[in-house]
Amino acid sequence: MGAARKSTARTQTLLALALLAALGSARADDAEDVAKLTKQDSSASAGIGTASGSQRDRSLFGQYNGMREKGSYLLLDLDYAKRNDQTGYWTRMWGRNLGLDNREAGVSFEQQGNWRIDADYSELVRHDPRTINTGVTGIGTTTPRVNLIAPGAGTDTNLELKRTALGVNGKIWLTPSLLFEASFKNEDKDGSRLWGRGFTCTSSAAPLPTTAAQIGCAAAPNSQWALLMLPEPINSTTKQLEAKFNYSGERFTLVGGYYGSFYTNANGNMTPSVPGTLYNPLGVPTALGTPAGLTQANGLLGILQSPMALPPDNQAHQFSLSGNYAFTQSTRATFKYSYTHATQDRDFLAMGLANAPAGVSNLSGRMDSTLLQAGVTSRPMPKLSLLANLRIEDRKDKTPDALYNLEGVNRFANTQSNLYRLGAKVEGSYQLPKNFRATLGMDYNSSDRGAFGLPDSVGGVTALRQKNWETEYRGEIRRTMSENFSGALAFGHSRRDGSIWLKPNTLPATGVTPMADNQIFSRTAGFPALFTDRKRDKLRGIADWLPTEQLSVQFMVEGAHDRYMEPGTKGLTDGTARLYSLDMSWSMSENWKLTAYASRGKQTMEIDHSTGYLASLSNINNSLGVGINGKPSPKFSVGGNLAFINDRNIYKQGLDVGASGNATGLANLAFLPTFPGLPDVVFRQTRLTLFGEYALEKNAAVRVTLLHQQAKLNEWTWGNNGVPFIFSDGTTISLNQNQRVSYAGAQYIYKFQ
Amino acid sequence: MKNKLIAAVHALVLGLCIAFSANAQDSAKKDLVLKGDARCTRCHDASDDFPVLAIAKTRHGTVADGRTPTCTSCHGDSESHVNKPADAKERPKPDRTFSKTSSTPPEARNEACLSCHKKDTARVHWAGSTHQARDVSCTSCHQIHTGHDKVRDKRTQPEVCFTCHKEQRAQINRPSHHPIPEGKMTCSDCHNAHGTAGPKLMARDSVNATCYTCHMEKRGPFVHPHEPVNEDCSNCHNPHGTVAESMLKVRPPFLCHQCHTPHGGNLAQLSGQGQGAALLGATTTGKSGINYTQARGCANCHTQVHGSNNPSNTNPTPQFFFR
């Protein structure tokens, strides 16, 4: 009996100890759980991804995502973050898309509150989605060679432009109030982009050459034209250096610093070699014309082979001082002053560009810009908010004038680009009864381009204006109707005006002559939209509704109407824009969330050529998106996203019968009855993305991503209805108009803390 | 006797359990993450409707940095929330809340952040900025109690911005776009949502100054500048995306003819549309409706549209951006 009792007691003691042990373990688990919830998350993942189709099938899909060239890819990502809780030291490392050509990686070290230093590296390749079929050799060099080919018989070429960037950033708190920040970024650009050249003879810019040292157009009947596809060779470097001191007092912050930006281009010019025979407009190989008594190279061939300038080295140094000041708790001011000195003095001959005016070896380009901004916000009473802001930007072009241009007896200088901009804004907002809040504001913006220099001449435009100014009046009424519903309605009306029109003088006279609207009016003149008078009306409405804690709905409508009022009737005369958008977010349960949106936008423009087409353009964009994320079980999370876009550009055209009185106009008029017009350009894309992630263990998971994208880009830029646009050497450019790509990727993810 | 012993052991176990439980409760009252957070974390933990502990993963949770806040720094002492008044039917909310339905005015919400972050260089121009004037609060975009704040990750930032900027959401999916959908660029590469001295919250002082950070080759100055380029890149480009190539707002020739008037009489037309000999013959001029509509449009010949630094004063002179 005693033994039995002893045994029972021992059993119960063990039970108690077990319970205690269990409780003790639970306590340890609590600490572990807290640690898990409060420690930084890190992960490393590796896997493979594969995309279907050819390079042409993936040209839209793979423009930037690193998946254009090959079918299969290594997927490598890293995110590491660790903090020493005692010292506040952080170490971070990350790498994304390490197996792709748009890889990036970075590292940072920091003692929070004291200092931080980080470095990042990034690659990005833009794969031009077009495929070029060409006989041009030496693409990417400054001396490409054009070879005549039968259209379609050339080599398929895809242009690429690679950016490689390295950045280093650092900051240190010198005192609790004084912060020093510095950054440096170097970016190399290497590759080529779609470019070209063309010229039409006869031309006032290339009169008949009379000596062997000249090039120009041959006289009729040898006057010809040519268009060539010549990729721009790119081999340049951009450097940016910035250093700032930031001092924070009790009521103010002051930031002073330097920002330098430097562009260097290893290429000064591109000089192509062109064969003496190119296709004529009917596709017949034809020898380029020879000016009488001279060689073929003195004619159009010489023009096509002349050096083309590439972007010159340039640099800018900016010094700035900005900050804010709190006069009181409710009245604050902000300001910025900056001075920028930008120069461009690349030696013309070093660029391979000859025939500069005598005594001029470089542009000696110099732009000095000053920015001054000051603003104040105040809440003089709890219900009233006021805001005022003034911004002045003064860019002075101090580049010296030189007579760069020669057209027969006409000589004129480079154009200087001065600009003085003034922007002012005042706004008041008042809290009205019944939860209404009203805002009224006025904006004023003006541009003054400076007096037009006498040695300068204007080309290609009917007239100019020295000054434009625009005043906008706007208002908004907003109401919070309940905790769950709010709405706002905003409107704006603006009017842009300008100084007297300046008509370019007829060469050989240079400069411009001021003219009143009725004097300068011409039925066949188009006035630059940049300068014309304009009335603009804008309306925007938004409603936010949260019918339940789980569901939110947002509706937005925007509209705008521009009316341009130039002295003539041509050019851009009218523009409208509309946008309707509905968004929804629904947390269906603790583990499932659904989001969706739909939007429709429409823009129209009326653009009339001065003596040609009358165009009525519209763009209609419908977008739809649905996303779902869920966690069917503690170990399993899934999600999906469907994005659809349907974008249609419509190009309606008529012809100004009365204005088109010349031979070209009459030929177009005869063509009009059979003219099928420009087909609509349609871009339609549907992208479905699905993912699932399954936790194999606490610290390991597998993730599978599936994607299918269908894209249709039906356009006529490089060909229409099976008829390609053919360059004069037989080059053609195309794009697979219906592209389907399926992608599957699987990754193993290791998580750690 | 046996029953007594069993009861005694049970009592002992129960006692130990209670004692341990009490001990555990004391432990729960200790700060878990931030200084003084026990006031909140005794109720709010990771399993709560308002999970809070993940803040420890963030910079706000770095206790070693003496500047980091505690719960009440942002939410206020919230006395009535912590100790619900006896006569209150529902527990009053904290002094300052940050949810979408919060009754805390945006200015008061933002003050909780700006009391520290006003020192940040990027926030110097917050006062008077568009977002400030439109009552956007910091937490409209930022999530504080999470190790992954969407808006601070360039891959997920756009979806936060698109909450309000719907037009841009549609535009970035067009074929000519910056690599935003691909996660290589994001909105804050060009815009500083916290306010700037430039227009449109541009990161630099103007639209052009911002564009030049990546496209410095367009800066010049050139021998032959193109004035609209110098004034504003967005005169011709829509950086959020277009169907026309090079992010042009409108396809040439329609874009160019908003300002220029040359090459009269033509319709914009395409190869293979049945043009007769008068429009397409062996000696037809190159200034045809086809040549200014297809390929690079007007830029087929006027190729140096951003400006040319060619100084040549011999024919053909480059002032019309030919070379």
Interface residues (C-beta under 8 A of the other chain):
Chain A: R5 T8 A9 Q12 T13 L15 A16 L19 L20 L23 G24 R27 D30 D33 V34 L37 T38 K39 Q40 D41 L60 Q63 Y64 N65 R83 N84 D85 Q86 T87 G88 W90 R96 N102 E104 Q112 G113 S122 L124 R126 P129 L179 E181 E187 L194 W195 G196 R197 G198 F199 T200 C201 S203 A205 A206 P207 P209 Q214 I215 G216 P221 S223 Q224 W225 A226 L227 M229 S236 T238 Q240 K244 N246 S248 T253 V255 S261 Y263 N265 N269 N280 P281 L282 V284 T286 I303 S306 P307 M308 A309 P311 P312 N314 A316 S322 G323 N324 R332 A333 T334 K336 S338 A342 Q344 R346 F348 M351 L353 A354 N355 A356 P357 V360 L363 G365 R366 M367 L371 Q373 G375 V376 T377 R379 S385 L387 N389 R391 E393 D397 T399 L403 Y404 N405 L406 E407 F412 N414 T415 S417 L419 G423 E427 S429 T439 S447 R449 G459 G460 V461 T462 E483 N484 T524 A525 G526 P528 A529 L530 L546 S552 Q554 M556 E558 K570 G571 L572 L579 S581 D583 Y597 S599 G601 M605 I607 H609 S610 T611 G612 Y613 A615 L617 N619 N621 S623 A643 I645 D647 N649 Y651 Q653 L655 A659 S660 N662 A663 T664 G665 L666 A667 N668 A670 F671 L672 T674 F675 P676 L678 V681 F683 Q685 A711 L713 E715 W716 T717 W718 G719 N720 N721 G722 V723 P724 F725 I726 F727 I733
Chain B: M1 K2 L5 I6 V9 H10 L12 V13 L16 C17 F20 A24 S27 L32 V33 A46 L53 A54 A56 K57 R59 G61 T62 V63 A64 D65 G66 R67 T68 K100 T101 S103 E107 K118 K119 T121 V124 H125 W126 A127 G128 Q132 A133 G147 T163 K166 E167 R169 A170 N173 R174 P175 P179 E182 G183 K184 G195 A197 P199 D205 S206 Y212 T213 C214 M216 E217 K218 R219 G220 P221 F222 V223 H224 P225 E227 P228 N230 E231 N235 V243 A244 E245 V250 R251 P253 F254 H257 Q258 C259 H260 T261 P262 H263 G264 G265 N266 L267 A268 Q269 L270 S271 G272 Q273 G274 Q275 G276 A278 L279 L280 G281 A282 T283 T284 T285 G286 K287 S288 G289 I290 N291 T293 Q294 A295 R296 A299 N300 C301 T303 Q304 H306 S308 N309 N310 P311 S312 N313 T314 N315 P316 T317 P318 Q319 F320 F322 R323
